[in-house]
Amino acid sequence: MLPDWLSADRLQWIILAVIAINIYAMYLVAKLVRKAITKFLLFVLLAGLGLSLWIQRADLQDCVNSCECRLYGQDVEVPAERRPERCAEEAD
């Protein structure tokens, strides 16, 4: 379980920040790495990470409706005010 202070809303913003950092890292790889194979491998690795983060972010937005959220296999607590009413009924 993730820490209590790490809510679904915060995770969405954190993921967006990491995606932005990832895009900047891809730019640096394109500009600074000279060997084509190394550049290609790093670029593929960073692109895969960015795609994975984007998919997890989309899943995090959708999971509020399912009353259960997981991010890379870790349970994420949905704030009570963001949960649908049926989730509160299921908890009872």
N, C-alpha and C positions, 0 to 999 in steps of 0.2 A: 504494500500500500504506500502511496506517495504521502509526503507530509501534508498536514492539514492546510498550511498556508498556500499550497500549490493547487489552486482550484482550476476548473476547466477553462474559465475565462483567462486566467493568467497563463495557462499552458498555450492557448491560442496565440497570445501576444509573444510569448517566448519562442514558439515555433516560427512565427513570422520573422522575428529578429534573427534566429539562427539561419533561416532561409536567405535573408539579406546578407548575412556574413558569408554564407556559402557561395552566393553569387559573386561577392567581392573576391573570395578565394579563387573562384574559377577565372575571374579576370586576371588576377595575379599569376596564376598558372599559365594562362595564355601569353602573358607579356614576358615572364621571367624564365620559364623553363625552356631550354634550348633543344634538348633531345626529343624527337618526335614521339618515340614510343613512351617515354616517361610522361610527356605532356598528355598524350592520349589516355594513358592509364589513370593519371590523376584527374583528368577531366571527366572520364567515365565514372570514377569513384565519387567525385563531388556531385555530378549530375544524378547519380543513383541516390545519394544521400538527400539531395534536394527533393527529388520525386517522392521518396519515402516519407519525408517530413510533410510534404503537401498532402499526401494521401492520409496520413495520420491526423492532420489538422481537419480535413474534411470529415473523417470518421468521428472526430471529437465533436464537431458541430451536430452531426446526425444522432449521436448516441444519447443526447439529452432526452429524446423522445422514447428511447428504449429503457430508460431508468437505470441503465448500467453503462459505464464508460471504462474503456481500457485503452491505454496508450503504450504501445510496444510491450504488451503483456502485463502492464501494471494497472491496478484499479485506480480510477480517478473519481474523486467525490464531486458530485454535481451540487452546487449550492441549492438550498431548500427553495429559495425564491425563483429559481430557474427550472425546477422540476415540474412536470405536468401534474395535475391533480391526481391522476390515476397512479402515479408513483407513490404518493403519500398514502393512498388507499392500500397499495400492495405491501407497504412497510408495516401496516397495522395488523 
